[in-house]
């Protein structure tokens, strides 16, 4: 082998090693529903609905992409049945992949614990209610009184929570990226959200435009769908890590990148939704002890 061939082989070998060792990485899960909060569609009575909206987008993905038929409204995003406005009940035709119903399961606006009113006309979801709400929704079966839609139960659903009270960022990050690599979007909660009044910088990842905004430290807590990540040196946790999120607001583009820092407070991971049950109402509690009572807007 000539010296040139040896050099070429070494360069190719280094590139292969560099790629295989993950010294540069980013990823996005495509086809996750990107619903905004109900009030953004002109639906009154559901302000500050970020946690249920994020949860519904995740459930819609499990139906549309992962084959869990009947988990949501049986309509692939961006289609959804019209809002039926069935009075006196939280069962609303699985509007937008269950966005309304998810608020009842998460007790948004104390809707479930107060058994009303309908609609709650107030928002805010305790962090401690996100995982039980996701689990309760996924594992329940019922018939919607307004549309006759049968909500199918998936009793093998698992929801695991990490929060900043017991999980260092350097431990959380590999779990989050592993979920994204497995094609499982994550509900991510932050103490604040971005300032969308500032023109963003952008980066193209997998053909998608990702927007970067500065934090708005005066904004309310917020929950979103984590659908991807940016991590230029994934073998080292060194501050170049970003969540890629769908943030359920119309003021930003579809994909928003935010840094992995102390504004992160909690991840809720949904996984293992393989087998349906349609004959019984199954409401399962969460085994996860959650630390915070902060409310998401």
N, C-alpha and C positions, 0 to 999 in steps of 0.2 A: 504494500500500500504506500502511495506517495505521501509526502509531507502534507500536500494540499488536501488529499483525501482524509488523512488523519485529522487535520484541523476541521474539515467539514463535518466529519463524524462526531468530533467533540462538541461542535456547536449544536448539531442536531440533538445529541444526547443531553446537553445542558438544557435546551429548550423543552425537551420531553420531561426531564426531571423537574424543571421549573413549573410547568403546567400541572404535572401529576402531584407535586407537593403542595399545590394551592397557594403559591406566592402572590397570586392575584385572583380575585374572585368577585363576581356579583351574580345575582339571580333574581328573577321575578316569576311568580306564579301568575300565569295569564288566565283569563276567563273567570276570575272571581267577580261576582256581582258587585256593582259599585253604586248602591243606592245612597241617596242623600236622606237626611232626616225628614220625617213626614211633613213637617211644617214647610219645608222647601218645595213641596208639591202642592201647597195650598190646603193641606189637611189641618183643620183646627183642632186644638186640644192635645197636641203631642209635642210641646217644645222640649228642648234639651234632651233629645232622644238618641244620644250618640252610642251608648252601650247596647241598647237593643238593636239599633241599625247595624252596628258592626257584627253583632251576633247573627242577625238574619242573613247578612251577606255571606258569612261563613257557612251557614246551613244551606243557603242557596247553592253555594259551590259544591257542597257534598251531594246535593241532588243533581245539579246540572252536569257536573264533571265526574263525580265519583260514583254515580249510579244509584243513589239512595232515593228511589222513586217514592214520592208521597211525603217526603220529609218537609217540603215547603209547598209552593203553590202550583207545581207542575208546569211552570212557565220558565223557559230559559231566559236569562237576563239578555236584553233590557225589557222584555215584555212582562206584564203583570196584569191580573184582573183589575177592573175598576174598584175603587174603594166602596164597599157595600154599605157602610154606616149602619150596621145592625144595632139598634138601640138596646141598652141595658145589658150588654155582654162584652167581654173582652175578645170574643171570637169574631174576627173580622175578615173571614175569607182568605186567610194567609196572605194578606196584602203585602206585596213586595217581599216575598220569601219569608213571611212571618214577622215583619218588622213591628207591627202593632202588637201581635200576640207575645213576642219576645219581651216586650215591656212589662206585660203582666207577670211572666215567669221571673223576670229580674226585679220585680217589685219597684219599677221606676215610678217615681212620684208617690210611693207608698200605695200603689194601685191595688196590689194583691192583699197586703196586710189590712188595708182599710176597706176591702171588698167594694171598692168604688171610690169616688163617683165615676161615671163613664161619660166622656173620657176623663182622665185624671186632671187635665189642664194644669199640670205642673210637672217638672222634670227632675232630673238628678237620680243617679243610681249608685248605691253603695258598692264599693269594690267587692265587698264580701258577698254580694248577691250575683255577681257575674257568672261564676262557675256553676252554682246551683241553678241559675236561670238557663244557661246553655244546656245543662244536663236534663233539667226538668222538661224543657221544650223538646229535646231530641228523643227522650224516652217516653213521651206521652202519646196517647191516641185519643182522638175525639172526632166528632162530626160537627162541622160548622153549621150553625142553625140557619144562616142566611143563604148559603150557597150549596150546602150538601157535600162540600169537599170533605173527604176523609183524610184527616191528618194521621200519617202512619208513624208508629213507634219504632225506634231503633234502640233496644234495651242494652246493647253491648257498647254503647257510646261511653267514652272515657273523657273526662276533663281534668287536666292537671294544671295547677297554678304555681307560678313563681312570682314572688314579690321582693321588693328591695329590702324589706324587713328581715328576710332570711336568705337572700340569694345575692351574692356579689355580682357585679356586672360581668366580670370575667368568667363566672360560672354560668350565668344566664345566657350569654351570647352563643356558646356552642350549642346549647339546647335549642335556641331560637333558629339558628341557621340550619340545624339538622331537621327541624320541622319543615322549613321552607324547602330544603332539598328533597324531603319526602313528599312534597306536594300537599302540605297541610297548612293553610293560612291560620294565623294566630290573632286573637284579640289582644291588642296592646294598649296599655293605659299610661298616661303621662300627667305630670302635675300641671303642665301648661301646654299650649299649642303654638303654632307658628304665626308669624305676622304676615298675613297674605296681602297686606297693603304695600309691601315692599316688592319690587320686581324681582322675580327669582332668577338665579342662575340655573342652568339645565345641563343634563348629561343624557346621552342616548344609551340605553341598556336594552339589549335584546330587541332592538327596533322600537322601543318605547321611550317617550320623553319623561324623564324624572326631574322634578323641580326641587330646588333647594331654597328654603326661606330661613330667615333668622327666627329664633325663638321670640315669642312675645311673653315676657315674664309676668305680665299683668293679666294674662288671659286665664280663663277658668280651666280646671282639669278637663281632660278629653280622652276618649277611648276611640280607637280606630282599628282597621284590619291591617295587620302586618302581612304583606304579600311578597316581600323580597328583602334583599340586603346588598350592601356594598361593603367590601372589606378587602382593601388592597394587599394586606399582608395577614391572611387568616391564621398563619401559624404563630402569630404574636398579637396579643391584645394591647394595642398601643395608641388608641384614640382615632384611628382612621375608619372606624366602623359606623355604618349608618343603617337604620331601619328604612325600608321602602314601604310606604303605607298608602292605603286608600282611606281618606279622612272623613267621608260622609258630609262634606261641605261643597257647595257649588262654586265657591270663590277661588278654588285651586284646581289644578289639573288632576288627572286621574291618579298619578303616582307622585307622592311627596316623600322626600328623604329627610330624616331627622337624625341627629347624632345620638350615639349610645352614650348617655351621660346621666347625671343624677336627676334629671327631669323624668326619666323612666321610673315607673313605680310597680307595674304588674304586667305579666303575660298570662293568658289563659289559653291552654292548648286543647284543641278538640281532635280526637283521633278514634279509630276503631269503631266504625259505624257500619258493619257489614250485613247484619240480618234484621229484617223488619218483623214487627209484631203488630197485628191490627185488631186483636180480639179483646184487649184489656187496657185500661188506663194504668200506665206505669209511671209513677213519679218517684224519682230516685234522688236522694240527698247527696250533697257533695261531701267527700271524705277529706277535703282540703280545709285546713284551718287558715283563715285569711286574717290579715292583721289590721286593715284600715277601714274606716267608715267614711272616708271622703266620698263626695258625690261627683260624678262625671256629668258634664254638660255637653 
